[in-house]
Amino acid sequence: MKRFDKNENGKIDEDERDALRDYLRERFSRGRSEGGDRGERPEGRGRPEGGERGDRPEGRGRPEGGERGGRPEGRGRPEGGERGDRPEGRGRPEGGERGGRPEGRGRPEGGERRGRSGPKDDEGEVIIKGRSPQQILTLFGFKGVKGVSESQRANYRRTFGFTDTNRDGKHSRKEYVENGRYMTPQARAGIFQASDSNKDDVVSEDEYVANRIITDEAKEIFKAMDANKDNKLTAKELLASKKIADEELAGEVFKALDTNSDGSLVIPEYLRVWGVWARS
């Protein structure tokens, strides 16, 4: 670039830049033969005269008679080796089965699958300080379906009939959520989702009745623990209710119910976890 830096100030000025551009254009045009088409190669480059595509200069490419994919000596599979052979010390041990874990890793022998302290569907049962969901609900005094009289069941079935407008013995999403008249659409959607225990997108009479039994009892337990009647439940109120005597266990249960970790429970949040535990 020194040849274009006429005033020797260590950089290319605007007028010097024009001279550089002209120089580069001239050099570029020399690469083509006079009147040559675009893409012609200068002498000595490209394929030899009459050479076919893919010809390689001597000493490059496959050896004479070599087949495609040949590997140089010392690389690839050993002589006679089959696909998938592994060098000594790598891969599964002799006779080892797929999925085997090295000693000291994975679950201990006979170990149970443990979930986190929160609602799970298909990932394994929740265990909190050695207690299952059913055991925890029992500490709250929850009785579930077994604690409901036949007259109460009949009342729930009657309520189901009011909303089963086509009398087919089940609620579709359109029938219950979109065309329902009671509560808000959001509340109806939550009830529909909680009731549909087999996830077939319809709610049978039995599913509806079971959900009403679970949620109505859960609400009564919530209200009994809500000491200041603000429709929220804190960890302090749960502990003060004496439902769970073990303070550490009560704290862990509260954390599992408090899915948004804001330090208090509201009814919908509480019911989502409670409903999963009650059906586990």
N, C-alpha and C positions, 0 to 999 in steps of 0.2 A: 504493500500500500504506500510505501515511501515515495514511489515515483509519481503518485498523484497528489501528495502533500506538498504543493508548490511553495506555500509560505512557511513550511517547516514549523507549524504550530502544534504538531502531534495529533491532529484530527482532520477528517475530510469535511471541508466546507461545502456549501451548496453548489458553487460553480465547479469545484473539484469533483463533486458527486456526479455531475452531468458527464464529465470526462470519463469517469469510471464506468458509467452505464454504457457509453459508446464503445469503450474497450471490451466490455463483456459481450455486447451484441456481436461485435466483430469476431471475437474468439468463438462464439457459439455458431456463427454462420460458416466458419472454416471447417467445422466438423462434417458438413455435408458436401458432397462433390457438386461441381457446378451443374445446376439443373437436375440434381439428384432428387429422388422422391424421399419423403419423410420416412425415417426408419431404416435407411440404408446404413450398413455398417462399414466403417473404414477397413482398409485392406489389413488382413491378418487377424481380424476379429470375426466371430461367428462360426458357422459351419464351414468345413473345407469344401472345395468345389465338388459337387455331386454327392456331398455327404448327406446322409439321411438323418432325420430327427432322432435324437437319442444316441448318435455315435459319440463315443468317449475317446479322448486322447489316450495314447498308450500309457499304461501304468495306472489308469484311474478306472473306477467302476468295478464290475465283477471280474474275477479271474477267468481265463479262457475256459469255456465249457462250464463255468460256474452257474449254478441255478439261483433263481431268485430267492432272496432271504438267507443265503449262505452267511455264516458268521465266521469271523477270523478265529484262528486257533485260540483256545483258552476262554472263549466267550460263549454264552448260551448254555444249552443243556449238555450234560456229559454224554459221551458216546452211549447210545442205546437208552438214554434217559427218556422217560415219558413225560408228557405235559404235567405240570403240577409237582414234579419232584422238587423237594426242598433240600438245601444244603444241611449238613448235619448241625443240629442244635437250634434249627429254626422250625416254626410251625408247631403242629400238635405233637405231643409225645406219642411214641409207638402205641397204637391201639387206642389213642385218645379219641373221644367223641367230640363232635361239634359243641361248642358252648362250654367246654370245660374251663374252669377258672383255676389259676395258680393258687397254691396253698396260701391261706391268709386273706384271700379276696372274696367278695360276694357275701351271701348270707351264711351264717353259721349253720352247721348241720341241724336240720329240723327247724330252722328259723322260720318265723311266720312273716308274711308280707305285711309291712306296716305302712300306712298312709300318713299324711301330715295331719295336724290338728285342724281339720276343716272338712266340709262336705265333699264326698267323693261319690262317683257313680260306679265306674267299672275299674278303678285303680286299686282296689283293695280296701278292706274295712279300716275305718278310723279307729285309732287306739290312743287314748289320752291317759297318761300315767297308769297304764295297765288296764284301763277300763274301756269296754266297748260302748258304742252309742246307746244300746238298749240298757246297759247298766247305768249309764249316766242319766238317761231319762227316768229311770226308776228312782234315782236319788231325788229328782224333782217331784216325784209322786205321780208321774204319768202312767195311766192305765191303758190308753189306746182303745182299740176296737173291742177288746174283751170287757171293758168297763162300762159299756153302753147298753142300756135297756132296749128291749124290742120296741117300746113305744117311741123312744128317741129315734130309732132307725126308721120307723114308719113316718115320722115327721120329716126326716131328711129325704125319704123317697117321694113324699108328697111335694116337697119343694122342687125336687128334680123334675117332676111332672109338669110343674108350672112353666119351666123354661124349655121343656122338650116339645117345641111347637108342632113338629110333624109327627109326634107320637111313635117314633121308631125305636125308642128305648136307648137312645144315645145322643150326645151333643156333638155336632160338628163345630169346627172353628167358626164358620160363617154364622151358624145358628146361635151360638152362645156369645162369641166375642163381638162379631160385627153387628149382629142384629139384636143383641141383648138390650134389655130396658133398665136393668138394675145396676147400680154402681157406675163407675167410669169405665171406658174401654180398657184403660191400662189395668185397672183392678180385675176386670173380667179375664184379661189375657193372662195375668198372673195366676188366677185361680185355675184357669183351663190348663196351663202348663203344669202346675203342681198336681192337678188331679189325674192327668194323663200318665199314669205310672208305667205303662208298657210302650209309650212313645209311638202310638200308631195314629196320632193326630185326630182321634175321637175319644170322647169321655163316656164310658158306659155308666149305667146307674150305680153299679157296685163301686166303681172308681170314684164317682162323685160322693157317695155316702161315706166311703173310707176317708176321703180328704176332709170332709166336713167334720167327722169325728176327731181327726188328728188336729186340725187347725182350731176348732172351737175349744178343745181342752187346753191346747197350748196357749191360747189367748187368755184363758182364765188363770193359768199359772203365771203368765207375764204380769197381768194386772195385780195379782196378789203380791208380787215382788216389787212392783212400782210404788214405792213408799210415798213419794210426793205427787203422784198421780199426774205426771206431766207427759205420759205416754212414751217415755223413754226409760231405759234401764241401764244403770251404771254398774260397774264391777262392785262398788261399795254396797249398792242396794242388793245385788245378788248374794253377796256374802252375809249381809245383815238379815236376809230372809231365813238363814239357817237351813236352806234346802241342801247345801253341800257344806258339811262341817270342816272338811280339809281346806284350809285357806289356799294352799298352793294349787290344789286340784280345781277349786272354784275359779282361780285366776286363769288357768289354762282353758277351762271350759268357756269362760267369757271371751277369751281371745279367739277361740274357734267359732263362736257365734258372731263376733264382731268382724264381719268380713271386710269392711272398709277401714278398719283400724282407727276409728275416730273417737273411741273411748266411750261410746254409748250405743245402745241397741234400740232400733225402732221396729215396730211390728213386722213389716214386710221382710226386712233383713233377717230378723230372728226366725220367722216362719220358714224361710228358704232352707236354712240349715236344719232346723227342727224337723221339717217334713222329710228331708233325706235320711236323717237319723231314725225317725220313726218307722220308715219303710225298709231299713237295712236288716 
